[in-house]
Amino acid sequence: MKVILQKDVKDIGKVGELVSVSNGFARNFLFPRKFAVEATEKRVKEWDHLTRVAEAKKKKAVDERKAILTKISGVAVKFKVQAGDTDKLFGTITTTEISRELEKAGFSIDRRDIHLEEPIKLLGTHKALIKFGEGLEAHVQVVVERK
């Protein structure tokens, strides 16, 4: 019997997948727990349509992210902070602060998409990696100067 999963089911599939299971498993386990619905002709057509729409949206989002990454690649973000005599900062530059500075420059980047090799605790030029997933990434320079 073909069913469309409504929730993730271990060893069967993930939400929204069209899978084949035995009749008894579907009737006695999946349907009563509302883990799946029977894949009628109407539901299969609806499922096909929704998957095509989702793929189109995903492709559009990836294209938008690529455009943002080409614009942001090589951008330098500057910070003026207080530091000690040994060029050590009184605190650290975090991904949240980098995100705010990029926002001021016109780029809306979530702090969770910004990755640092190590916390920025010294004056100088550092690199931050912006990852959007699916192999989409760009480098941003973080310049930290004395106030």
CNS distance restraints for C-alpha pairs under 8 A (distance, minus, plus):
assign (resid   1 and name CA) (resid  20 and name CA) 5.42 0.50 0.50
assign (resid   1 and name CA) (resid  21 and name CA) 5.42 0.50 0.50
assign (resid   1 and name CA) (resid  22 and name CA) 5.75 0.50 0.50
assign (resid   1 and name CA) (resid  23 and name CA) 5.53 0.50 0.50
assign (resid   1 and name CA) (resid  26 and name CA) 7.56 0.50 0.50
assign (resid   1 and name CA) (resid  38 and name CA) 7.80 0.50 0.50
assign (resid   2 and name CA) (resid  18 and name CA) 6.76 0.50 0.50
assign (resid   2 and name CA) (resid  19 and name CA) 5.57 0.50 0.50
assign (resid   2 and name CA) (resid  20 and name CA) 4.33 0.50 0.50
assign (resid   2 and name CA) (resid  21 and name CA) 6.31 0.50 0.50
assign (resid   2 and name CA) (resid  38 and name CA) 6.46 0.50 0.50
assign (resid   2 and name CA) (resid  39 and name CA) 5.43 0.50 0.50
assign (resid   3 and name CA) (resid  18 and name CA) 5.76 0.50 0.50
assign (resid   3 and name CA) (resid  19 and name CA) 5.58 0.50 0.50
assign (resid   3 and name CA) (resid  20 and name CA) 6.27 0.50 0.50
assign (resid   3 and name CA) (resid  21 and name CA) 7.31 0.50 0.50
assign (resid   3 and name CA) (resid  26 and name CA) 7.75 0.50 0.50
assign (resid   3 and name CA) (resid  36 and name CA) 6.11 0.50 0.50
assign (resid   3 and name CA) (resid  37 and name CA) 5.57 0.50 0.50
assign (resid   3 and name CA) (resid  38 and name CA) 4.54 0.50 0.50
assign (resid   3 and name CA) (resid  39 and name CA) 4.62 0.50 0.50
assign (resid   4 and name CA) (resid  15 and name CA) 7.98 0.50 0.50
assign (resid   4 and name CA) (resid  16 and name CA) 6.01 0.50 0.50
assign (resid   4 and name CA) (resid  17 and name CA) 5.69 0.50 0.50
assign (resid   4 and name CA) (resid  18 and name CA) 4.59 0.50 0.50
assign (resid   4 and name CA) (resid  19 and name CA) 6.45 0.50 0.50
assign (resid   4 and name CA) (resid  36 and name CA) 5.45 0.50 0.50
assign (resid   4 and name CA) (resid  37 and name CA) 5.43 0.50 0.50
assign (resid   4 and name CA) (resid  38 and name CA) 6.35 0.50 0.50
assign (resid   4 and name CA) (resid  39 and name CA) 5.74 0.50 0.50
assign (resid   5 and name CA) (resid   9 and name CA) 7.79 0.50 0.50
assign (resid   5 and name CA) (resid  13 and name CA) 7.37 0.50 0.50
assign (resid   5 and name CA) (resid  14 and name CA) 6.74 0.50 0.50
assign (resid   5 and name CA) (resid  15 and name CA) 5.19 0.50 0.50
assign (resid   5 and name CA) (resid  16 and name CA) 5.22 0.50 0.50
assign (resid   5 and name CA) (resid  17 and name CA) 5.63 0.50 0.50
assign (resid   5 and name CA) (resid  18 and name CA) 6.63 0.50 0.50
assign (resid   5 and name CA) (resid  19 and name CA) 7.55 0.50 0.50
assign (resid   5 and name CA) (resid  35 and name CA) 5.93 0.50 0.50
assign (resid   5 and name CA) (resid  36 and name CA) 4.19 0.50 0.50
assign (resid   5 and name CA) (resid  37 and name CA) 6.57 0.50 0.50
assign (resid   6 and name CA) (resid  15 and name CA) 5.22 0.50 0.50
assign (resid   6 and name CA) (resid  16 and name CA) 6.06 0.50 0.50
assign (resid   6 and name CA) (resid  34 and name CA) 7.04 0.50 0.50
assign (resid   6 and name CA) (resid  35 and name CA) 5.07 0.50 0.50
assign (resid   6 and name CA) (resid  36 and name CA) 4.84 0.50 0.50
assign (resid   6 and name CA) (resid  37 and name CA) 7.10 0.50 0.50
assign (resid   7 and name CA) (resid  14 and name CA) 6.51 0.50 0.50
assign (resid   7 and name CA) (resid  15 and name CA) 4.71 0.50 0.50
assign (resid   7 and name CA) (resid  16 and name CA) 7.64 0.50 0.50
assign (resid   7 and name CA) (resid  35 and name CA) 5.16 0.50 0.50
assign (resid   7 and name CA) (resid  36 and name CA) 7.03 0.50 0.50
assign (resid   8 and name CA) (resid  12 and name CA) 7.95 0.50 0.50
assign (resid   8 and name CA) (resid  13 and name CA) 6.04 0.50 0.50
assign (resid   8 and name CA) (resid  14 and name CA) 4.24 0.50 0.50
assign (resid   8 and name CA) (resid  15 and name CA) 5.04 0.50 0.50
assign (resid   8 and name CA) (resid  35 and name CA) 7.53 0.50 0.50
assign (resid   9 and name CA) (resid  13 and name CA) 5.60 0.50 0.50
assign (resid   9 and name CA) (resid  14 and name CA) 6.29 0.50 0.50
assign (resid   9 and name CA) (resid  35 and name CA) 7.31 0.50 0.50
assign (resid  12 and name CA) (resid  19 and name CA) 7.54 0.50 0.50
assign (resid  13 and name CA) (resid  17 and name CA) 6.48 0.50 0.50
assign (resid  13 and name CA) (resid  19 and name CA) 7.35 0.50 0.50
assign (resid  16 and name CA) (resid  47 and name CA) 7.81 0.50 0.50
assign (resid  18 and name CA) (resid  39 and name CA) 7.61 0.50 0.50
assign (resid  21 and name CA) (resid  25 and name CA) 6.67 0.50 0.50
assign (resid  21 and name CA) (resid  26 and name CA) 6.56 0.50 0.50
assign (resid  22 and name CA) (resid  26 and name CA) 6.35 0.50 0.50
assign (resid  23 and name CA) (resid  27 and name CA) 6.13 0.50 0.50
assign (resid  24 and name CA) (resid  28 and name CA) 5.70 0.50 0.50
assign (resid  24 and name CA) (resid  29 and name CA) 7.82 0.50 0.50
assign (resid  25 and name CA) (resid  29 and name CA) 5.39 0.50 0.50
assign (resid  25 and name CA) (resid  30 and name CA) 6.60 0.50 0.50
assign (resid  26 and name CA) (resid  30 and name CA) 4.79 0.50 0.50
assign (resid  26 and name CA) (resid  31 and name CA) 5.84 0.50 0.50
assign (resid  26 and name CA) (resid  36 and name CA) 7.76 0.50 0.50
assign (resid  27 and name CA) (resid  31 and name CA) 5.54 0.50 0.50
assign (resid  27 and name CA) (resid  32 and name CA) 7.16 0.50 0.50
assign (resid  28 and name CA) (resid  32 and name CA) 6.56 0.50 0.50
assign (resid  29 and name CA) (resid  33 and name CA) 6.37 0.50 0.50
assign (resid  30 and name CA) (resid  34 and name CA) 6.02 0.50 0.50
assign (resid  30 and name CA) (resid  35 and name CA) 4.87 0.50 0.50
assign (resid  30 and name CA) (resid  36 and name CA) 5.45 0.50 0.50
assign (resid  30 and name CA) (resid  37 and name CA) 7.89 0.50 0.50
assign (resid  31 and name CA) (resid  35 and name CA) 6.15 0.50 0.50
assign (resid  31 and name CA) (resid  36 and name CA) 5.69 0.50 0.50
assign (resid  31 and name CA) (resid  37 and name CA) 6.38 0.50 0.50
assign (resid  39 and name CA) (resid  43 and name CA) 5.72 0.50 0.50
assign (resid  39 and name CA) (resid  44 and name CA) 5.78 0.50 0.50
assign (resid  40 and name CA) (resid  44 and name CA) 6.08 0.50 0.50
assign (resid  41 and name CA) (resid  45 and name CA) 6.31 0.50 0.50
assign (resid  42 and name CA) (resid  46 and name CA) 6.24 0.50 0.50
assign (resid  43 and name CA) (resid  47 and name CA) 5.92 0.50 0.50
assign (resid  44 and name CA) (resid  48 and name CA) 6.09 0.50 0.50
assign (resid  45 and name CA) (resid  49 and name CA) 6.22 0.50 0.50
assign (resid  46 and name CA) (resid  50 and name CA) 6.17 0.50 0.50
assign (resid  47 and name CA) (resid  51 and name CA) 6.16 0.50 0.50
assign (resid  48 and name CA) (resid  52 and name CA) 6.27 0.50 0.50
assign (resid  49 and name CA) (resid  53 and name CA) 6.24 0.50 0.50
assign (resid  50 and name CA) (resid  54 and name CA) 6.06 0.50 0.50
assign (resid  51 and name CA) (resid  55 and name CA) 6.11 0.50 0.50
assign (resid  52 and name CA) (resid  56 and name CA) 6.20 0.50 0.50
assign (resid  53 and name CA) (resid  57 and name CA) 6.23 0.50 0.50
assign (resid  54 and name CA) (resid  58 and name CA) 6.10 0.50 0.50
assign (resid  55 and name CA) (resid  59 and name CA) 6.11 0.50 0.50
assign (resid  56 and name CA) (resid  60 and name CA) 6.23 0.50 0.50
assign (resid  57 and name CA) (resid  61 and name CA) 6.15 0.50 0.50
assign (resid  58 and name CA) (resid  62 and name CA) 6.18 0.50 0.50
assign (resid  59 and name CA) (resid  63 and name CA) 6.23 0.50 0.50
assign (resid  60 and name CA) (resid  64 and name CA) 6.26 0.50 0.50
assign (resid  61 and name CA) (resid  65 and name CA) 6.19 0.50 0.50
assign (resid  62 and name CA) (resid  66 and name CA) 6.16 0.50 0.50
assign (resid  63 and name CA) (resid  67 and name CA) 6.31 0.50 0.50
assign (resid  64 and name CA) (resid  68 and name CA) 6.32 0.50 0.50
assign (resid  65 and name CA) (resid  69 and name CA) 6.13 0.50 0.50
assign (resid  65 and name CA) (resid 132 and name CA) 7.19 0.50 0.50
assign (resid  65 and name CA) (resid 136 and name CA) 7.73 0.50 0.50
assign (resid  66 and name CA) (resid  70 and name CA) 6.22 0.50 0.50
assign (resid  66 and name CA) (resid 136 and name CA) 6.92 0.50 0.50
assign (resid  67 and name CA) (resid  71 and name CA) 6.44 0.50 0.50
assign (resid  68 and name CA) (resid  72 and name CA) 6.10 0.50 0.50
assign (resid  68 and name CA) (resid 107 and name CA) 7.65 0.50 0.50
assign (resid  69 and name CA) (resid  73 and name CA) 5.77 0.50 0.50
assign (resid  69 and name CA) (resid 136 and name CA) 7.68 0.50 0.50
assign (resid  69 and name CA) (resid 137 and name CA) 6.89 0.50 0.50
assign (resid  69 and name CA) (resid 138 and name CA) 5.92 0.50 0.50
assign (resid  70 and name CA) (resid 138 and name CA) 7.77 0.50 0.50
assign (resid  72 and name CA) (resid 107 and name CA) 7.53 0.50 0.50
assign (resid  72 and name CA) (resid 138 and name CA) 7.33 0.50 0.50
assign (resid  72 and name CA) (resid 140 and name CA) 7.24 0.50 0.50
assign (resid  73 and name CA) (resid 138 and name CA) 5.33 0.50 0.50
assign (resid  73 and name CA) (resid 139 and name CA) 5.70 0.50 0.50
assign (resid  73 and name CA) (resid 140 and name CA) 6.17 0.50 0.50
assign (resid  74 and name CA) (resid 138 and name CA) 7.87 0.50 0.50
assign (resid  74 and name CA) (resid 139 and name CA) 6.22 0.50 0.50
assign (resid  74 and name CA) (resid 140 and name CA) 5.39 0.50 0.50
assign (resid  74 and name CA) (resid 141 and name CA) 6.62 0.50 0.50
assign (resid  75 and name CA) (resid 140 and name CA) 5.41 0.50 0.50
assign (resid  75 and name CA) (resid 141 and name CA) 6.25 0.50 0.50
assign (resid  76 and name CA) (resid 140 and name CA) 5.97 0.50 0.50
assign (resid  76 and name CA) (resid 141 and name CA) 4.51 0.50 0.50
assign (resid  76 and name CA) (resid 142 and name CA) 5.77 0.50 0.50
assign (resid  76 and name CA) (resid 143 and name CA) 6.77 0.50 0.50
assign (resid  77 and name CA) (resid  98 and name CA) 7.25 0.50 0.50
assign (resid  77 and name CA) (resid 101 and name CA) 6.58 0.50 0.50
assign (resid  77 and name CA) (resid 102 and name CA) 7.01 0.50 0.50
assign (resid  77 and name CA) (resid 140 and name CA) 7.41 0.50 0.50
assign (resid  77 and name CA) (resid 141 and name CA) 6.11 0.50 0.50
assign (resid  77 and name CA) (resid 142 and name CA) 4.88 0.50 0.50
assign (resid  77 and name CA) (resid 143 and name CA) 5.97 0.50 0.50
assign (resid  78 and name CA) (resid 101 and name CA) 7.98 0.50 0.50
assign (resid  78 and name CA) (resid 142 and name CA) 6.02 0.50 0.50
assign (resid  78 and name CA) (resid 143 and name CA) 4.70 0.50 0.50
assign (resid  78 and name CA) (resid 144 and name CA) 5.94 0.50 0.50
assign (resid  78 and name CA) (resid 145 and name CA) 7.45 0.50 0.50
assign (resid  79 and name CA) (resid 142 and name CA) 7.65 0.50 0.50
assign (resid  79 and name CA) (resid 143 and name CA) 6.19 0.50 0.50
assign (resid  79 and name CA) (resid 144 and name CA) 4.86 0.50 0.50
assign (resid  79 and name CA) (resid 145 and name CA) 6.07 0.50 0.50
assign (resid  80 and name CA) (resid 144 and name CA) 6.08 0.50 0.50
assign (resid  80 and name CA) (resid 145 and name CA) 4.87 0.50 0.50
assign (resid  80 and name CA) (resid 146 and name CA) 5.50 0.50 0.50
assign (resid  80 and name CA) (resid 147 and name CA) 4.89 0.50 0.50
assign (resid  81 and name CA) (resid  89 and name CA) 7.21 0.50 0.50
assign (resid  81 and name CA) (resid  90 and name CA) 7.98 0.50 0.50
assign (resid  81 and name CA) (resid 144 and name CA) 7.15 0.50 0.50
assign (resid  81 and name CA) (resid 145 and name CA) 6.35 0.50 0.50
assign (resid  81 and name CA) (resid 146 and name CA) 5.39 0.50 0.50
assign (resid  81 and name CA) (resid 147 and name CA) 4.91 0.50 0.50
assign (resid  82 and name CA) (resid  89 and name CA) 6.20 0.50 0.50
assign (resid  82 and name CA) (resid  90 and name CA) 6.22 0.50 0.50
assign (resid  82 and name CA) (resid 146 and name CA) 5.71 0.50 0.50
assign (resid  82 and name CA) (resid 147 and name CA) 5.28 0.50 0.50
assign (resid  83 and name CA) (resid  87 and name CA) 5.62 0.50 0.50
assign (resid  83 and name CA) (resid  88 and name CA) 5.37 0.50 0.50
assign (resid  83 and name CA) (resid  89 and name CA) 4.24 0.50 0.50
assign (resid  83 and name CA) (resid  90 and name CA) 5.63 0.50 0.50
assign (resid  83 and name CA) (resid 123 and name CA) 7.59 0.50 0.50
assign (resid  83 and name CA) (resid 146 and name CA) 6.21 0.50 0.50
assign (resid  83 and name CA) (resid 147 and name CA) 7.72 0.50 0.50
assign (resid  84 and name CA) (resid  88 and name CA) 5.38 0.50 0.50
assign (resid  84 and name CA) (resid  89 and name CA) 6.33 0.50 0.50
assign (resid  84 and name CA) (resid  90 and name CA) 7.15 0.50 0.50
assign (resid  87 and name CA) (resid 122 and name CA) 5.74 0.50 0.50
assign (resid  87 and name CA) (resid 123 and name CA) 5.50 0.50 0.50
assign (resid  88 and name CA) (resid 121 and name CA) 5.94 0.50 0.50
assign (resid  88 and name CA) (resid 122 and name CA) 4.66 0.50 0.50
assign (resid  88 and name CA) (resid 123 and name CA) 6.56 0.50 0.50
assign (resid  89 and name CA) (resid 121 and name CA) 5.25 0.50 0.50
assign (resid  89 and name CA) (resid 122 and name CA) 5.53 0.50 0.50
assign (resid  89 and name CA) (resid 123 and name CA) 6.89 0.50 0.50
assign (resid  90 and name CA) (resid 121 and name CA) 7.86 0.50 0.50
assign (resid  91 and name CA) (resid 121 and name CA) 6.71 0.50 0.50
assign (resid  92 and name CA) (resid 119 and name CA) 6.58 0.50 0.50
assign (resid  92 and name CA) (resid 120 and name CA) 5.48 0.50 0.50
assign (resid  92 and name CA) (resid 121 and name CA) 4.97 0.50 0.50
assign (resid  93 and name CA) (resid  97 and name CA) 6.45 0.50 0.50
assign (resid  93 and name CA) (resid  98 and name CA) 7.39 0.50 0.50
assign (resid  93 and name CA) (resid 119 and name CA) 6.99 0.50 0.50
assign (resid  93 and name CA) (resid 120 and name CA) 5.28 0.50 0.50
assign (resid  93 and name CA) (resid 121 and name CA) 6.85 0.50 0.50
assign (resid  94 and name CA) (resid  98 and name CA) 6.44 0.50 0.50
assign (resid  94 and name CA) (resid 119 and name CA) 7.06 0.50 0.50
assign (resid  94 and name CA) (resid 120 and name CA) 7.24 0.50 0.50
assign (resid  95 and name CA) (resid  99 and name CA) 6.01 0.50 0.50
assign (resid  95 and name CA) (resid 111 and name CA) 5.30 0.50 0.50
assign (resid  95 and name CA) (resid 112 and name CA) 7.55 0.50 0.50
assign (resid  95 and name CA) (resid 114 and name CA) 6.03 0.50 0.50
assign (resid  95 and name CA) (resid 115 and name CA) 7.25 0.50 0.50
assign (resid  95 and name CA) (resid 116 and name CA) 7.64 0.50 0.50
assign (resid  96 and name CA) (resid 100 and name CA) 6.29 0.50 0.50
assign (resid  96 and name CA) (resid 111 and name CA) 5.19 0.50 0.50
assign (resid  97 and name CA) (resid 101 and name CA) 6.30 0.50 0.50
assign (resid  98 and name CA) (resid 102 and name CA) 6.18 0.50 0.50
assign (resid  98 and name CA) (resid 111 and name CA) 7.60 0.50 0.50
assign (resid  98 and name CA) (resid 142 and name CA) 7.88 0.50 0.50
assign (resid  99 and name CA) (resid 103 and name CA) 6.13 0.50 0.50
assign (resid  99 and name CA) (resid 108 and name CA) 7.60 0.50 0.50
assign (resid  99 and name CA) (resid 109 and name CA) 5.88 0.50 0.50
assign (resid  99 and name CA) (resid 110 and name CA) 6.33 0.50 0.50
assign (resid  99 and name CA) (resid 111 and name CA) 5.43 0.50 0.50
assign (resid  99 and name CA) (resid 114 and name CA) 7.67 0.50 0.50
assign (resid 100 and name CA) (resid 104 and name CA) 6.37 0.50 0.50
assign (resid 101 and name CA) (resid 105 and name CA) 6.39 0.50 0.50
assign (resid 102 and name CA) (resid 106 and name CA) 6.35 0.50 0.50
assign (resid 102 and name CA) (resid 107 and name CA) 5.27 0.50 0.50
assign (resid 102 and name CA) (resid 108 and name CA) 6.86 0.50 0.50
assign (resid 102 and name CA) (resid 109 and name CA) 7.02 0.50 0.50
assign (resid 103 and name CA) (resid 107 and name CA) 4.85 0.50 0.50
assign (resid 103 and name CA) (resid 108 and name CA) 5.21 0.50 0.50
assign (resid 103 and name CA) (resid 109 and name CA) 7.04 0.50 0.50
assign (resid 109 and name CA) (resid 113 and name CA) 6.90 0.50 0.50
assign (resid 109 and name CA) (resid 114 and name CA) 7.77 0.50 0.50
assign (resid 110 and name CA) (resid 114 and name CA) 7.16 0.50 0.50
assign (resid 113 and name CA) (resid 130 and name CA) 5.54 0.50 0.50
assign (resid 113 and name CA) (resid 131 and name CA) 5.27 0.50 0.50
assign (resid 113 and name CA) (resid 132 and name CA) 6.22 0.50 0.50
assign (resid 114 and name CA) (resid 128 and name CA) 6.59 0.50 0.50
assign (resid 114 and name CA) (resid 129 and name CA) 5.74 0.50 0.50
assign (resid 114 and name CA) (resid 130 and name CA) 4.57 0.50 0.50
assign (resid 114 and name CA) (resid 131 and name CA) 6.47 0.50 0.50
assign (resid 115 and name CA) (resid 128 and name CA) 5.83 0.50 0.50
assign (resid 115 and name CA) (resid 129 and name CA) 5.05 0.50 0.50
assign (resid 115 and name CA) (resid 130 and name CA) 6.18 0.50 0.50
assign (resid 115 and name CA) (resid 131 and name CA) 7.38 0.50 0.50
assign (resid 116 and name CA) (resid 127 and name CA) 7.20 0.50 0.50
assign (resid 116 and name CA) (resid 128 and name CA) 5.11 0.50 0.50
assign (resid 116 and name CA) (resid 129 and name CA) 6.39 0.50 0.50
assign (resid 117 and name CA) (resid 128 and name CA) 7.51 0.50 0.50
assign (resid 120 and name CA) (resid 126 and name CA) 7.48 0.50 0.50
assign (resid 122 and name CA) (resid 144 and name CA) 7.59 0.50 0.50
assign (resid 123 and name CA) (resid 143 and name CA) 7.73 0.50 0.50
assign (resid 123 and name CA) (resid 144 and name CA) 5.01 0.50 0.50
assign (resid 123 and name CA) (resid 145 and name CA) 5.75 0.50 0.50
assign (resid 123 and name CA) (resid 146 and name CA) 7.05 0.50 0.50
assign (resid 124 and name CA) (resid 143 and name CA) 5.82 0.50 0.50
assign (resid 124 and name CA) (resid 144 and name CA) 5.17 0.50 0.50
assign (resid 124 and name CA) (resid 145 and name CA) 6.53 0.50 0.50
assign (resid 125 and name CA) (resid 141 and name CA) 6.66 0.50 0.50
assign (resid 125 and name CA) (resid 142 and name CA) 5.65 0.50 0.50
assign (resid 125 and name CA) (resid 143 and name CA) 4.46 0.50 0.50
assign (resid 125 and name CA) (resid 144 and name CA) 6.23 0.50 0.50
assign (resid 126 and name CA) (resid 141 and name CA) 5.82 0.50 0.50
assign (resid 126 and name CA) (resid 142 and name CA) 5.00 0.50 0.50
assign (resid 126 and name CA) (resid 143 and name CA) 6.34 0.50 0.50
assign (resid 126 and name CA) (resid 144 and name CA) 7.93 0.50 0.50
assign (resid 127 and name CA) (resid 139 and name CA) 6.51 0.50 0.50
assign (resid 127 and name CA) (resid 140 and name CA) 5.79 0.50 0.50
assign (resid 127 and name CA) (resid 141 and name CA) 4.77 0.50 0.50
assign (resid 127 and name CA) (resid 142 and name CA) 5.82 0.50 0.50
assign (resid 128 and name CA) (resid 139 and name CA) 5.74 0.50 0.50
assign (resid 128 and name CA) (resid 140 and name CA) 5.19 0.50 0.50
assign (resid 128 and name CA) (resid 141 and name CA) 6.27 0.50 0.50
assign (resid 128 and name CA) (resid 142 and name CA) 6.80 0.50 0.50
assign (resid 129 and name CA) (resid 137 and name CA) 6.81 0.50 0.50
assign (resid 129 and name CA) (resid 138 and name CA) 5.86 0.50 0.50
assign (resid 129 and name CA) (resid 139 and name CA) 4.69 0.50 0.50
assign (resid 129 and name CA) (resid 140 and name CA) 6.32 0.50 0.50
assign (resid 130 and name CA) (resid 137 and name CA) 5.32 0.50 0.50
assign (resid 130 and name CA) (resid 138 and name CA) 5.26 0.50 0.50
assign (resid 130 and name CA) (resid 139 and name CA) 6.17 0.50 0.50
assign (resid 130 and name CA) (resid 140 and name CA) 7.37 0.50 0.50
assign (resid 131 and name CA) (resid 135 and name CA) 7.62 0.50 0.50
assign (resid 131 and name CA) (resid 136 and name CA) 5.93 0.50 0.50
assign (resid 131 and name CA) (resid 137 and name CA) 4.39 0.50 0.50
assign (resid 131 and name CA) (resid 138 and name CA) 6.84 0.50 0.50
assign (resid 132 and name CA) (resid 136 and name CA) 5.28 0.50 0.50
assign (resid 132 and name CA) (resid 137 and name CA) 6.08 0.50 0.50
assign (resid 133 and name CA) (resid 137 and name CA) 7.41 0.50 0.50
